[in-house]
């Protein structure tokens, strides 16, 4: 069985930048150790990626805080984590879930029996979106989420997202 780790949006803007929180900053050491526990070829990541026109997008109207603008420091993966993830295993995404990541992992599941673990930011937006998308693409693959390696916009939203994942047969804990 091949075990994959998917690291969602561990970018500077979500950790201590424009949308950072103390909870997000606090999980960095645990995420670093989690990444190190996997073979490098089995670690994949996503990066929230917006353009200069972000404020004119639907997301920009709903969340009017510029963040993760491609090429900026805030867009980059947290440096200690970036050095542990292969560049060719990073998926840039313009929205919450990555269809490209889900399709790539689905292709892998046709060749190998997989198990997937998801960690990252923010639990209640991009983590849950990607977890549910992966579950939809591969309903028989075991998908889990380590809550100690995730943080939500607020602690309450983090807990709500974990409950949503549990309800959708994603193992939490």
N, C-alpha and C positions, 0 to 999 in steps of 0.2 A: 504494500500500500504506500503510495506517495502522499506525503503530507505537505501541503502548501500553506504558507503564511501570506496573508494579504494585509498590507499596511496602508491604511486609508489616511491620506491628506495630513501627514505629520509635517506640516509646513510652518515656517516662522510666523506668518500672519495668524494662524490658529493657535499657536503656542503662547507667544508673548508679543505679538504684533497687533494689528488692527482689530482682530476678533479674539485675541488671546484671553485665557482665563487662568487663575491659579491652579485649577484642577488639570488643565491641559499641560501646563508646565510640569506639574507633579508626576505625570505618567511617563515622561521622557526616559528616565533610567529603566523603568520596567519594560518599556517597548524596546529599548536597546538590548536588554538581556534576552528578551523574547526573540528578537531577530537573530542574535548570536546562537540561539538554540536550534536553529534551522540551517540546513545546507544552503549556501548562497544561491544555488540554482533553483531553490524552492521558495524564495522570498520575492514577492511582487509588491508593487506599490502604486498608489494613485496620487495624482497631484491636481488639485482644483486649479483650473487655468482660465483666466479671463483676459480680455483685451482692454485697450484703452477706452472702448465704448461701453464698459461694464455698466455705468450708471444709466444708460439708455436701454438696457435689456430688461426683460420681465423680472429676473432675479434682482437686478439693480434697483428696480422700483419697489420691490418687496423688502429688500435688505439694502438700504442705501448707505452702505459702508464699503468703499473701495477696498478690495483685498485680492490677494493672489493674482496680481496683474503680471502676466508673463514677463520674465526678465528682471523683475524687482527682487530685492532681498526677501521681502515677505512671501513671495511665490516659492522660493527655494525650500527644499526639504531641510529640516533641522540638521545642522552640519554633522553632528555625531552619528546621526542615523543615515544621512546621505552616503557616508563613506562605507556603509555596510550593505547598500543596495545597488545592484548592477543597473547601470543606466538603461540598458536594453530591456529591463524588466519593470520599467516605470511607464504607467499609462496616464497621459494628460487627459483631463476630462473637463468639458465646459459646464457641466451641471452636476447634480448630486451623485448619480450612478454612472458607472462606466460600462457602456454596452461593449466596447472593445475588449475590456478586461474579461467580462462575462463570456464573450465569444471565444477568446483565447483559452480560458480555463475549460470551457466546454470541449474544445478540440483536444485538450490534454486528457480530459476524462474519457475520450473515445479510445485512447491508447493505454492509459494507466488507471487503475482503481485509485481514486483520490479521496482525501479528507482535507477540508479547508478550515483554517482558523483565521478570524478577522480581528484586527485591532486598529485603533486610531481615533481620528477626530472627524467630526463631532458625532457622538453616538446617535443622537436624535435626528441627524440629517444625513450625512454621507455614509456613515457606518451602516445604519439600518437600511438605507437605500441600496447599497451594494450587497449586503447580506440577502435581502429579499430578491434582488435581481438574480444573484447566483443560485438561490433556491429555486426560482422560477425556471432558470435555464437547466438546472440539474436537480430535480426533486429527490432523487435517490442518493445523492452525495451527502455525507455527513458534514454539516457546516456548524462551526462553533464560534463563539465570541468570548474573549477574555475581558470581563468588565474592569479588571485592575489595569488593563492596558488601553482603556478608552476613557474619554471624558465628553460630556455633553455641554450644550450651551449653558445649562444650569444643572446642578445635581438632580433636581426633580425630573428634568427632561431626559437626563441620562437613564434614570430608573424606569421612566415610561418607555423609552426605546428598548431597554432590555426586556421588559415585559412583552412588548410587541414582538420582539424576536422569538421569545419563548412560545408565544401563541402561534407562531408560524413555523414551529418545529426546528428552530435554530437553538442548539445547545448553548446555554449561558452558564459560565462558571468554570 
